[in-house]
Amino acid sequence: MGVDFSDTAIEAACRKLEDEKIPGVSFHRADATRLDDRAGIKGPFDFVLDIGCFHGVEPARRDAYVNGVAALTAPGAVFMIFAWGPAARPPWRHPTREREIRKRFAGTFELVEIELGKEPKGAAWFTLRRREGTP
């Protein structure tokens, strides 16, 4: 399942999958900071992939994003985030830093790995695991 707020992005993804005929793939137009029942997304999921979403969320809305992802993941789920950090060129408006990932996700996720990216400079993969026994 894919989630994006942009109809253009969803249409592009659907076009790419037309020839693939992969069963069970769906796309939902939704705000990543409002992943509740109104978005039509039902979990729990064992794997979540965020490529460039978290770092695009305004800092004041990031806790809502974290809570939404936590509500849709199963205990033990793997959550991977690709984000631009403060060294990104060109500079990113809301860079993602390790300490922020640790702090914001600490209640429900454990940061298990960071892999620094090469392109764009300053990017990184953050791999988290959903803690057992958390709400």
N, C-alpha and C positions, 0 to 999 in steps of 0.2 A: 504494500500500500504506500502511496505517496501523498504527501500533504504539501500544499503551497497556497499562498494567498493570491497568486497571479494566474488568471485564466490563460494567459499566453504561455506560461511555463507548463501548465497542465496540458494544454493542447499540444505543445511540442513533445511532451513525454508520451502522450497517447499516439502521436504520429510515429515515434520511434518504436513503439511496441506493436504497431499494426502488423508488421511482418513476422514478429517473433512468436505470436500466439502463445504467450505464457499464461497458464491458467491461474486464476485467483488474484491477479494484479488489478488494483483499483486506485483511483486518484480522487482526492477530496480537496475542495477549495475550502481552506480554513486558515484562521489566524493562529499561528503557533503558540501564542500566549493565551489562547482560549480553546484549549483542547478538551472541551466538555461534551456532554451528550448532544448538544445542538450541532456539533461538528460532524456527527454521524460516524465517529471513529470508535470502534469497540476493541478493547484489548482483552486480556493482557498479551503483550508481545514479548518475545524472547530476545529480540534484537532490534535496536533502533539506530539509524544512521542519520546524522546531521551533517550535511556538507554546506557550510556557510550560513546556517540559519542563526545559531546562537549569537554569533558576533554581529549580526545585523539587527538584533533586538535591542531596543532602547534599554539602558541599564535599569530604569524604573520598572520595566515589564519583565525582567529576566526571572524573578522569583515565580511569576505566574507561568512562565515557560517551564521552569524546573518542576513545579507542582503538576502541571499537565502531563509532562513526560512520565513523572513518577507514578501518576494515577493509571497510566496505560501500560506499564511494564510489570512483568512478573518478577518475583524474587529470583535473583541470580541472573537476570537479563543483562546482556552486554549492550552498552550504549557508547557509540563512537561519535566524537565531534571533531570535525575539521574546521579550524577557525584561524583567523589572522590575529597575530599578536601585535604588541607595540612596535616591533621592528619591521613590520610589513611595509613594503614600498610598492605603490604609494601608501602613505599612512592611512590607516583605517580609522573611521570616525569613533567606533566603540571597540577598541582592541580587547582581545581575550587574554587574560593572564592566568597562569597556573593557580595563584593564590585565590583568584575569584572562583575558578572552577571548584577548587577544594572547599571553599567556604559555602558557596551557593548549593552545591550538591551533597554536602556532608550528611545531611539528615537522612537521605535515602540511597545515596550512591557512594561507592568507594572509588577513588581514582587509582587505577592499577597500572597505567602506563602512559607515558608521553613520548611521542616520536616527533622530533622536530622536522618540519618540512623544508624543502629546498625552493619550491615555487608555489606561491610567491614567497619571497624572502620574509621570514618572520612568522610563517604559518606553522601549525602543529596539529597532530592528531592526538586527541585525549581519549583514552579508553577507560570507561567506568563500568562498574558492575553494581547492579541493584542489590542492596543489602537484604539479607533474609530477615523476616520478622519486622519490617518497617511498614508503616501504613501507606 
